[in-house]
Amino acid sequence: MSVLADLGGVPLLVAYLLLLAGTAVQYRRGKLSGTRAVLLVGMCLTWLSYALLQVTQSGTVPTGTPLNYALDALAVVVLVVGVAAMGWWWRARDEA
């Protein structure tokens, strides 16, 4: 097995966290408009929820532990927030 397979979804999780941080930095620097930043954050959050599920499902966090349940719940919340952000962007896009 490769080293990446042994880590489960951790590299994917780190990659999406870095994308989210990069989006925040670009927004703070004024390179992104508010509506575009909301879209990118929503997209990052939906993929971040996927990465969290990869970590918990036969990944580095053992199944059936309290940490596993907490990360699963966090993944669901992050997914809902990400979809809500993209829905807000969709409505804001039509108004502009």
N, C-alpha and C positions, 0 to 999 in steps of 0.2 A: 504493500500500500504506500501511496505517496504521503508526504508530510501534510499537504493541503487536505487530503481526505481524512487524516487523523484529527485535524482541527475542527472538522464539521463545518458549520457555517460562519465561523469567526472571521475569516478573511472577507467574506461577503458583507458581514455586519460592519466591519471596520471601513470597508470601501464606501458603503452608503452613509456612514457617519461623516466621513471625510467630504463626500459630496454635499451633505447638508451643511457642514461647516463652511465649505467653499461658497455655497449659495449665500449664506449669511454674511460672509466677508464681502462678497461682490455687492450685495445690497447696501451694506454699511458704507462702502466706498462710492456709492452712487452710480454704479455701473448697471444696475437693474432697476426697472420701475417696480412700484409696489405690486401691481397686478401680476407682472411676470414673476416676481419673487414668490408670490403666493402659489402660483402654478408649480414652480420648481420645488418649493418646500412640500407641497402636496404630493408630487411625484416621488420625491425622496422618502417621504414618510410611508407611502404605500410599499415601496420596495424595502424600506427598513423593517416593516412588519413582516415581510416575507423572510428576510434574513434572520429576524428573531425566531421565527418558527423553524428555520433550518437549524438553529443552534439547539432548540429544545427537542426536536424530533430526531432521535437517534444521533444527536450531535454531542457536544462536549458536556451538556447538562443532562444528568441522568433522568430518565422518564419516571414520573410518579413522585418526584420530590417537590417540596414547597417552592423552591426556586423555579422549577419547571413550570408549575402552575402560575406563578407570578409573572414569568416572562411570557407565557401564553396570553395571560390577561393583558399585559402591556402591549403585546403584538396586536390584539384586537382593538384596543383603544387607539393605538397609533394608526392602524388601518382606517378606522372610522374618522379620525381627525384628518388624515390625508385625503380621503374621499370627499369629506366636507369642504376642505380647502379647494380641491379641484372643482367642486360644484359651485363654490363661491366665485372662483375665477371664471367659470363658464357663464354665470349670470352677469358678472362685471364686464366680461368681454363683449357681450351683446349690447350693453348700455353705452359703451364708449364709441 
